[in-house]
Amino acid sequence: MKLSDTIYDAIIIGTGIAGLNAAASFSRDKNVLLICKENSWDCNTFYAQGGVAVAVDDEDIPSHIHDTLEAGAGLCDEKAVEILCNDGRDAIDDFIKRGFLFDKDEEGNLLYTKEAAHSRNRILHAGGDATGRHMHHFLMQENPHKLLYNSTVTDLFIEDGYCHGVRVYHKDEFRNYYAKNIIIASGGVGSIYEYHTNARAISADMQGLCIEKGCDLRDMEMMQFHPTVFIHNRGARKQLLTEALRGEGAHIVDENGKRFLFEYDQRGELSPRSKVSRAIFDWKKKTGLEVYLNCSMFDEVFFRERFPTIYFNLRDMGFNLPNDEVPISPAFHYAMGGIETDLNGKVPGMHNLYAIGEVASTRVHGANRLASNSLLEGLVFSRRAVKDILQNDVDFQVKKFSNEEEILKKPIDSKLKNELRHLMWEAAGITREKKKLQEALEKIEKMLKKDIGKLLRLRLNTSRNIVKSAIYREEPLGAHYIITKR
Ligand SMILES: Cc1cc2nc3c(=O)[nH]c(=O)nc-3n(C[C@H](O)[C@H](O)[C@H](O)COP(=O)(O)OP(=O)(O)OC[C@H]3O[C@@H](n4cnc5c(N)ncnc54)[C@H](O)[C@@H]3O)c2cc1C
């Protein structure tokens, strides 16, 4: 029997932490199909460096909730945050019980580090600064279900509140796959920005598709920019320098050695990342000076062991860490907004469609994500979605759909894609102005009217949604920094 003749119990779109942990939550006897673009590791999970935030013990849960709500600047769903922080400990303990190894000290105690806006050390890490890679590798080894590589989902078969399946572009042909439940775990929107830290596969197409299918996106103006990114490497994905570096003592300085962050916030390097991003952006603009991350206070051997990914990646680019200062800039990093879901990841108005991980909006991050809460979100909400699926066992007749698809890419697309990336960076980036946003919206509308391929159209849909949401929210909030002219 061909894979495409089967009616699966679930199809999961995406093989990051959310998709893979959802797969792990289905028992072996369930018929589950995972789908990813090119390679399973080409996802943001693989590149996560700093770690996973989790309450250290029961007493720490209220404080983790408090820090998350503070960062979220009033836009969090408190219930979602309580779930994240309460269930988070259990999800991590389960992960450890399944055999995952977080970094420990010589006595065998888990090592917790600190990141900005956390009131205490509560970030677990693995392989030093290779947490995401280790978690991804572990989940891939654990995965008992079928996985379709090199496959881009190009359509969702939605009718009368049910999603019957997906159309996939695989090896130059379109194939349909059908299931009783569909879980979207396709990550954020990185590729629509000129400077970003995200994996290549992360291109906002599923969000754009959901808009066309009548599913709502929420809080799309809430885009997070990471302050410490080395943006001069080649390739669209820029090299992140984890927040844990600042958490453990690294300084941000200008070319005169001035720690200018204190002019913006008394917490200096430990102020929330949106503040640090804006301060760097503003300082560069105001003074014309280059800004650097200075790690020279670290012992060299310690640095290499604690931050091996950064040490070796930067060495390949000609830097001798921790001694050399690294020029940094903010870059797009994380989407707080996404496909609206309930607290089990279910899409409102749908009986069997779920969204989990970065692609979803449970409002757990509100207007700004607390550092390292997203890997935890992936673990916690994937389990809840699968539990909901298993408890509700939807009963409907899966229908077959045509496998005719529109042209995905047209010759004009790559030029427009680059224009869009620049436009989004300039208009819907770290600081925003209504006039620029309105001009960007007009340009996006014009691009949408051109003879373009479907994949670009889906990106444009998502971009339009971000820009419109940013125009709509006239006051600054959390990561959305709009300059108001009174
Ligand atoms: C450099 C970097 C460092 C980070 N560090 C941390 C950290 O230390 N701690 C933390 O908590 N968070 C961190 N984050 C954020 C965190 O890694 C992500 O939010 C999280 O991993 C997202 O997981 P996910 O499963 O939702 O999506 P991803 O891991 O991004 O996976 C998305 C998957 O969807 C697939 N996909 C997308 N579109 C389609 C399509 N149309 N058809 C088929 N498949 C599709 C992709 O192929 C991929 O498999 C970091 C992010 C980056 C980029």
The ligand as an ORCA input file, in Angstrom:
! r2SCAN-3c Opt
* xyz 0 1
  C      19.322     30.308     16.680
  C      18.179     30.056     17.618
  C      18.418     29.857     18.973
  C      17.355     29.617     19.843
  N      17.612     29.342     21.160
  C      16.599     28.995     21.972
  C      16.834     28.578     23.311
  O      17.968     28.512     23.759
  N      15.762     28.238     24.075
  C      14.480     28.281     23.628
  O      13.554     27.959     24.365
  N      14.233     28.669     22.352
  C      15.242     29.005     21.525
  N      14.978     29.372     20.238
  C      13.588     29.295     19.755
  C      13.207     27.839     19.570
  O      14.322     27.143     19.048
  C      12.037     27.673     18.620
  O      11.003     28.530     18.985
  C      11.513     26.246     18.672
  O      12.576     25.341     18.475
  C      10.440     26.044     17.619
  O      10.141     24.680     17.550
  P       9.000     24.196     16.588
  O       8.942     22.719     16.756
  O       7.768     24.977     16.812
  O       9.505     24.592     15.111
  P      10.886     24.303     14.380
  O      11.865     23.643     15.253
  O      11.307     25.549     13.725
  O      10.460     23.231     13.244
  C       9.634     23.587     12.168
  C       9.460     22.392     11.240
  O       8.399     22.660     10.327
  C       8.762     22.218      9.026
  N       7.986     22.987      8.055
  C       7.808     24.324      7.962
  N       6.976     24.624      6.949
  C       6.622     23.456      6.372
  C       5.828     23.102      5.255
  N       5.171     24.011      4.540
  N       5.741     21.781      4.908
  C       6.400     20.830      5.614
  N       7.161     21.105      6.700
  C       7.271     22.405      7.068
  C      10.254     22.446      8.956
  O      10.823     21.648      7.944
  C      10.662     22.026     10.391
  O      10.819     20.631     10.414
  C      16.025     29.612     19.347
  C      15.782     29.834     18.000
  C      16.838     30.041     17.140
  C      16.554     30.266     15.688
*
